[in-house]
Amino acid sequence: MSAVTWFRRRPKTAATVAVDLDVARRAAEAVNRGDVDEANRIVNATTDPQAHAFEAFRFIDVEA
């Protein structure tokens, strides 16, 4: 009887981008100020805007 594997490891891509946390923090600060255009400019100036924008979510203040 074979074991069912629900989760399989996928090979990582060869090029992984290191996210600059300072850039992510600056983008989050811009979002917190309400300046989304500035946040876009900050993350779009990086080599991987999607990764930096995703990381910025850690630093965005959320009011409950």
PyMOL commands that set and color helices and strands:
alter all, ss='L'
color gray80, all
select helices_A, chain A and resi 21-33+36-44+49-59
alter helices_A, ss='H'
color red, helices_A
deselect
rebuild
show_as cartoon
